[in-house]
Amino acid sequence: MEQQESQSVQDYKHSGDLQHGHKGQAAAELQGSQAVREPQGSQAAAELQGSQAVPELRGSQAVPELRESRTAAGGPAAPLRRGYTTGACAAAAAKGAALLLVTGEAPPSVEIDLPAGFRHTFKLTGGRRSGRDSAVCATVKDAGDDPDATHQARIEAAVSWRDSPGVEIDGGKGVGRVTKPGLPVAVGEAAINPVPRRMILEAVSEVLEEHGAARGVRVVISVPEGEAIALKTLNPRLGILGGISILGTRGVVTPFSTEAYKASVVQAISVAAAMGNKQIILTTGGSSEKYAMAMFAELPEEAFIQMGEYVGFSLEHAKAFGVRKITLVGMAGKLSKVAQGAMLIHSKNAPVDFSFLAKIAAESGADNELVGEIAAANTASQVTDLMTAAGNGVFFEQLCLHACRHCLKHMNGGMTVEMVLVTMKGRVLGRAEIRG
């Protein structure tokens, strides 16, 4: 049971746009939407909601020297290859289109400054002009070794003259529109995050200044396959419709970023709170979320958030955003660890404590033989089967109560916590709620 749920979480973590969903655009780009940091008192929510200068979420290590590694077949570990964000690609395409518009010549490549602190050269393609008033250039996104749904996506920029000075930036085909509050982009605007907007502005302004252009321009970023790619994300759940988001705070994609995953959780909580949800449902993976959605069908889609293994982190941010009730739905393999007091429930950090489970079984009325079997069990699934066969529902209720108490203790109270234990087939094993 625990293995299957864990695989679901791995799919969520590694399959793409963790800011806007569990199946799509680069996890490594998620940080472009929200500052992720541990909440510190009552100011945490305001910091998370109001930050426009978005810090790098991957840590301060130099980007060119990735510490992650992969093992080549039959050879030593090799460093993972970094990629580049949709925001960086959009800025490069916009610079190329601006150069074509101003000079009449399509550059084969452009070099731009990345927020990560270095310059990178992007190859361009598809350069064309429409008379003297507009030009288009594109680049193909390289996500490196990150398993990213936008890898090899074509990012286009159309730049056209306008009468007013300055640079106007908008999204075209395949770039989503924001329809719900809680994101760093206002409702009604194209889903181009603040840092990518600044990168586009700087790249195009550099061209205009270098060539002494006195007129302003309009930049429209498009992703021809963006609408199809967005179907692999949870953008619709967050109210981003019609395409992907243009993201990235450093311009680079670092594969398998834990911080990016945590950023997606914060982003989802932010949207849920901004939509007025006072209750959110935290799940450990796709299977438990499916059952939770059926169980709480009256709640809107954005109220359901896959926290993965970051229980404490998710609880803290939910409280910081003013959520009044948190319901955790999951299976015994994961949530029994919360009952033990673990707030980070990855198997490496928190193995299942069978002595603890045996103690709870004894307190729930199990006989000595059954208690011994539980103490000697190999998996939480085995324990679940033993207690289910014994008809001991008190055991599961006690696990839920212990988990609720530990959650409230972790957050110093101030909200209601509910715990629901389910089987792999979605049957409820136990349920408890405590108002702290």
Beta strands, then each sheet from edge to edge (+ up, - down):
strand 1: 69-71
strand 2: 77-79
strand 3: 83-84
strand 4: 109-113
strand 5: 119-123
strand 6: 125-130
strand 7: 134-140
strand 8: 154-162
strand 9: 167-171
strand 10: 174-175
strand 11: 177-178
strand 12: 216-222
strand 13: 240-241
strand 14: 243-244
strand 15: 252-253
strand 16: 279-283
strand 17: 304-306
strand 18: 325-330
strand 19: 416-422
strand 20: 428-435
sheet 1: 1+ 2-
sheet 2: 3+ 15-
sheet 3: 4+ 5-
sheet 4: 6+ 7- 8+ 12- 9-
sheet 5: 10+ 14+
sheet 6: 11+ 13-
sheet 7: 17+ 16+ 18+ 19+ 20-
end
